[in-house]
């Protein structure tokens, strides 16, 4: 991954670095030789950040992106060249319980980061992470493209669409008009999987918890199709984009999709059957919930033509590889691996990804997503 040599010695700020994706990104940036600082709430228990003992390895600023003064203080103090904004309320079902907090974190928190960047001359590139659920989901068989309408009928999806609008407004109003423009992009990934995710109401963490405790895995929407991908596939897209943003801010600013290979868009039940097989056994029960279950799209997929055509990036790991690596990480954790070993396991997977990148991305050819994902009935 020769393009990522660009990060060596550069100051990078990751918001949400104690979260699942943020911890993986922090580890990868450190491996690349970046000078990494983080801004986030304290890590939960359990979390990858704690399990791999990342605390001593990174300058952490504990606080909330809803606190404008705090965000401005951290950004002005750290003087980063690159900002990866991942801090968010990332859960659909929690957004039903806490809609005000969800909008405040996902929308106003993003505005606070952009406003802090606007007053910090060192920043050359900002990558704001939103979600594939920012689109106005119409149940299409084809993948959503970056210029498709935004929308959302639940607080989480709507908050991500609103965050996209905030990024667009700041880019057009402040960053594109500057004498020295700052590259600002929003990125939309699929349903990321990987070791160290213990979030509530996410299908794979829920499945792992059930397998460890020996209770049946409860599947609410077995026929729902999702764009599953390994967390490193999404992060590789973010990492490939930031150097381009810094070099050509107007050419690379805007929205980008980083989804999986087309065949990875499969029904929930197929994912769970694969997890159970790789774990070595387990029971599955269908739980359709009640009438007050949150609204969730039955079908969702991203088009990734833009990213594969214009960046040195394409998704590498199929669903079987993604689940195998995720199960291997959680098996190691279950069997008592210490933090050093869990951190090492993460870095081994990053190294394997980099090797796969080198083998399969030379030369890079665009992917046109033409395969129709498999469906299943509930």
RARA-V687366 format. One line per field, one symbol per residue. phi: phi as a letter, one per 20 degrees, with the letter a starting at -180 (. if undefined). A space follows every 10 residues. Layout:
phi=???
This chain:
phi=.ffefgfgne ecddemfeef ffffffgfff fenfedccca fgffcebfgf felegfebfd derdffefff fffffffflf eccdedfaed dfffffecff ffffffefff fffffffgdc fffdbcdeed afeffffdmf feffdfeffe rrdcgfffff ffffffffff ffecefeffd fdfccdccde eecrfnecff ldffgfffff ffemdffedf cfefecefbf gfffffffff fgffgffcff fdfoececee fgfffcfgff ffffgffffo pqdccecfmd fefffcfebb bdecgfffed cfbbfdefff fgffffffff ffffengfgf fffffgffff ffffffgffd dceecfddfd eeffdbef
